[in-house]
């Protein structure tokens, strides 16, 4: 019996309470429900065309038909799985389930035979999966991403005037402002979010090998391409054409790569915050009863950022495989996409876990202004860039080399050292005052 202790995947076990919302989009139950939805909407579209044999179907019954998938239950899904034990085909089982429901609703067999009319299973799968992706991303993932972006924006504003020693190559560098460094991530994430909002969710709808052969031979006077375009568009998707038996997945690959780029930015953020915590630029709120180490009682670990980084990495590994594998199929189709496609929710779930961990970690941060100020005062050599630049402006000979000789040393440079150096310069007193005014705290740019 599946429960949090017997689940193989932590998504469905240890972390299920945090990923449960995604079950409505990416579980086996959800896939079956989406398939039923597409089949029902396709039948209604055939009635609205109308096909000659369906022109007498009462349109007042459409909402009752939609009720089959809108009210779809776990018991309904189990019925489909029972049918599949006989058919050994999951999409055919959905067709038989719908026909059984039609029978119970008193719909004649001459009408119900148009369920799944002219279609191959991939017309249903390659419409159901992108539809679940589109709705899952919009309803569950985007709000979580927006919470992180909004939280970062709030911190960027809160800390916009906080000077901080920068580090390039791990070495002290020209000072920056903490808020600006957070704003960098806000901007990067916002640009990728814009791409995500503009993502194309493709659907394949074209029969056994993409040519609508069965449709055309049965009703040669119907413009089936136009019908397929309208039907796919009515679901909020973009129809791919021409195709083989399956969607070529190029746009889905682009979607996975977009999501992966967001994760990569978040990994960068996690590592930066982790490092700032290790440098004591941040303290973390302490929760009563929590244990940081089984051996060292004092530890308050940055576990939320570590958990986020780990889950982002797992997600990106799966996104990479999905993006690389799905667009590749032998000739008109092979079955390698089928089992891979069932995993589209896995990286989304790991991404969601990461977003929640990251949000939790950001909420624990306590700015340690004293440590930031201490590091600035202890690294007075970082003002050398500003001093030598003003000296260049004044035409002073060899300003870079002069400052290099002063500051490139293993001996710490203090404010007194800088002031003494300025006193020796053969420049106007007004320039010297300008140079003395440069401090690590004030030299933060714009």
Helices and strands as residue ranges (DSSP letters): H 16-19, G 20-22, H 23-26, H 28-49, G 52-54, G 59-61, H 62-70, H 74-87, H 90-104, H 109-112, H 121-136, I 137-141, H 142-158, E 163-168, E 171-177, H 178-197, E 202-204, H 213-218, H 224-234, E 238-240, H 250-278, E 282-284, H 303-325, H 336-341, H 344-364, E 365-367, H 369-377, G 380-383, H 384-393, H 399-407, H 415-424, H 429-436
